[in-house]
Amino acid sequence: MRKDLMPILVLATAAVALPVLTSNAFHIHVAVMVAINMVLVTGLSIVARTGRLSMGHSAFAAIGAYSTVLLITKQGMPWLAAAAVGLGLSMVVAFLLGRVIVRLRGVYFVLVTFAFAEFVRLLLLEWPEVTGGASGIAGIPPVSVFGFAVGDLVQWYVLVAAVAVALTFVVHQFFTTPEGVSFLAADANPDLAEATGIPVARVQLAAFVIGATITAFGGILYGGYLGFLSPESFNVHMAIAMVTMLVVGGVRSSWGPVLGAIILTPLPEFLRGSLHYQHLLYGVVLVVILVFLPRGISSIASVDVRRRFIEVFERRSRDA
């Protein structure tokens, strides 16, 4: 077996072992949220690996979730058909937005995507006749796949874990293909990539559309699992959480979304006992990770942590 596929095998083995090792409903719920976050952040990572950081992917999660649920509750469409339409709508919106912003650079791209996310949230909030406004949409029917209803917590875990593992494998394999390498080249040196015949703007647009569609799929899973949607489910905190998971896990690695979701999704729950210090401890953990592993946890195998520790404190001593 190829060495680069070993982490996939480990991830799949851990996913299979979890429901065997524990029947605690809370633990399985957290595992479901970890898997959904993997999907959400994987979509963001596709864009990031072409050299762009989007703060607007929470909007695509909202578009996918709301369009799917509205088609189910108001038009009576089956889940799969509604999800396909929701993904298609997200893809079209991403293409139209991407055509406009793909040539923006640096902070301008970040700001426009952030503004788009806020626009979508406010649209959902101020259109109560359709979206339910601040009250949201409750009583979402159980997800049904080919006549099989996914209602039980373990069934949900099996579904989302299978999706997360399969998606991680597909994305990892994609970045070993010539098309995937062109994505990486657009990040590494866009001018050189353009000179060698890679249409950087087109590549970044394709990444934006693919990433938005994957994140929209994560939004559909999110809405289906919780059974409730609200505009505040897709606010700026969701966008920041997705970016934080990606950065902590590793922006330039296929395992970044996996590691970021595994570590940061349950972390607030583990710190819940320290109510007064929860945010402080959360921040300390993030700072420690980013100081000693600036390329994310996925780079730990290539980083001498002891040497990095010495370098950091020597630099602090010189600055003092």
Secondary structure, 3 states (H helix, E strand, C coil): CCHHHHHHHHHHHHHHHHHHHCCCHHHHHHHHHHHHHHHHHHHHHHHHCCCCCCCCHHHHHHHHHHHHHHHHHHHCCCHHHHHHHHHHHHHHHHHHHHHHHCCCCCHHHHHHHHHHHHHHHHHHHCCHHHHCHHHCEECCCCEEECCEEECCHHHHHHHHHHHHHHHHHHHHHHCCCHHHHHHHHHHHCHHHHHHCCCCHHHHHHHHHHHHHHHHHHHHHHHHHHHCEECHHHHCHHHHHHHHHHHHHHCCCCCCHHHHHHHHHCCHHHHCCCCHHHHHHHHHHHHHHHHHHCCCCHHHHHHCCHHHHHHHHHHHHHHHC
